[in-house]
Amino acid sequence: MGDMLGREVELDVTGIAHGGISVARLDGRVVFVSDTLPGEKVVARVTDDKKKSFWRADTVSVVEASEHRRPHVWSAAALEVDPVDRAGGAEFGHVDLAHQRELKSQVLRDALVRTGGVPEAEATVTVEALPGDDERRGTGWRTRVRLHLDADGRPGQYAARSHRVVPVRDLPLATDEVAAAAPLGEAFVGEEHVDVLAPSVGGARLVIGRQAPSTITETVGDRSFRLDDRGFWQVHREAAATLTAAVQQMVDVDLFDPRADNLDLYGGVGLLAAALGDAFGPSVRVTSVESDERATEHASENLAEWLGASAETGRVERWVRQRADRATAAERDRARAATVVLDPPRSGAGKEVVAALGELSPAQVVYVACDPVALARDVALFRDAGYDAVRLRAFDLFPNTHHVETVVQLRRR
């Protein structure tokens, strides 16, 4: 072993794995290979041969192309660039858009069946496009881009699967406004990164390094949300509106009690709590829980019109555990009648949160997930806690990347 590193090998690509990587076999060994797709024969350079069970490789050239291959949407990540210098962040940019969504559906289906224990018949899901993306081939959607800076302070992107900054000449996934504002030719000596963003209101701006936050406004329909310019907001220009509508649609109206202890966990600046409020009216009670104190302050303002809405700062696992441990009999009743919306980080909600929610035993849970494998693990935990996944929808919030957003309704058995 260990003598294949850097060698070029010919591979038949047979499948897709989580993370935008394809699967091939070489003399019976699994090889995870980038910049290709199932059905292709490629020449790839071995980048990791340390493990017995699998190797990793990068595509160098295509011998037999898939019918779904297209010219890469980003020249900085194309096959013509040496694999070590290819920009990361557009790992499906060489695949036509409809087929990208098919590959994402497969990855999601596999995760739900294998890890989540969802019956195959119930795991069928079609990844839905967001408005405007098909027309633009999945470009022009990012309202936020982080530019990393090299040793001389020059902006670029991380090379794929590394933290080495490579220069880029353009940002095709960015909206026109963000792309025009990106200072690709300038230098920011002594800084680590520059964020370029174009909120719904007020034009594009740069946030350089650790400069003090200022407040921006994002709109969803005719509702406004205030947040820090460095705070979390969905990246795709249509994502906040899409998730608002999806969450509203995923709540079973017959199970929703506006007077219950409804929760919006990992609530950010209150986007999904407001979705519940708008769907069910002024009397809705909902508590938004978020660990970022600045986000919670904004959430309190953003949710001010609902008298029963509040925002609390806390780590979700600790907050939910305390709620489960300390609940009075009356609070337990309100918890059992509740609807819980959660939108955890990429790593998922995890054992502690699901166990505590299981004890609170809400009527239904609407789970918004940005990682299929973490979602599948949590779906399995929820099943053990007495909840079945009854409906799911998936959305292409990140075209030309491997990421996919899933919204799942879980119902108490």
RAVEN-V12129 format. One record per backbone hydrogen bond with DSSP energy under -0.5 kcal/mol. CO is the residue of the C=O (numbers start at 1). NH is the residue of the N-H. Records with the same first field share a line. If there is no record, write none. Layout:
# RAVEN-V12129
CO->NH + NH
This chain:
# RAVEN-V12129
4->7
7->46
9->44
11->13 + 42
12->14 + 25
13->39
15->23
17->20
21->17
22->33
23->14 + 15
24->31
25->12
26->29
29->26
30->55
31->24 + 33
32->57
33->22
34->59
37->40
40->13
41->63 + 64
42->11 + 44
43->60 + 61
44->9 + 46
45->58
46->6
48->56
49->2
53->30
55->32
56->47 + 48
57->34
58->45
61->43 + 63
64->41
66->69
68->96
74->77
75->78
76->87
78->81
82->85 + 86
83->86
86->160
90->93
92->95
93->73
94->70
96->100
97->101
98->102
99->103
100->104
101->105
102->106
103->107
104->108
105->109
106->110
107->111
108->112
109->113
110->114
111->115 + 116
112->118
113->117
119->122 + 123
120->123
125->127
126->394
128->396
130->133
132->136
133->138
134->137
136->139
141->143 + 237
142->175
143->198
145->147 + 196
146->148
147->194
148->156
150->153
153->188
154->150
156->148
157->166
158->88
159->162
163->165
164->159
166->157
171->174
172->140
173->141 + 142
175->179
176->180
177->181
178->182
182->184
183->186
186->155
188->191
192->149
193->209
194->147
195->197 + 207
196->145
197->205
203->199
205->197
206->208
207->195 + 209
208->211
214->229
216->227
217->201
218->225
220->223
223->220
225->218
227->216
228->231
235->143
236->239 + 240
238->242
239->243
240->244
241->245
242->246
243->247
244->248
245->249
246->250
247->251
250->252
251->253
252->255 + 256
253->256
256->258
257->260
258->285
260->262
262->287
263->341
264->267 + 289
265->343
267->270 + 271
270->274
271->275
272->276
273->277
274->278
275->279
276->280
277->281
281->284
284->286
285->262
286->288 + 310
287->264
288->312
289->266 + 267
290->314
291->293
292->296
293->297
294->298
295->299
296->300
297->301
298->302
299->303
301->304
303->306
305->307
306->309
308->286
310->288
312->290 + 314
315->319
316->320
317->321
318->322
319->323
320->324
321->325
322->326
323->327
328->332
329->333
330->334
331->335
332->336
333->337
334->261
335->338
337->257
338->363 + 364
339->263 + 341
340->366
341->265
342->368
345->348
349->353
350->354
351->355
352->356
353->357
354->358
355->359
356->360
357->361 + 362
363->412
364->340
365->367 + 410
366->342 + 368
367->369 + 408
369->406
370->404
371->375
372->376
373->377
374->378
375->379
376->380
377->381
378->382
379->383
380->384
381->385
382->387
383->386
386->413
388->390 + 411
391->409
393->407
394->128
395->397 + 405
396->399
398->401
400->92 + 93
405->395
406->369
407->393
408->367 + 410
409->390 + 391
410->365
411->388
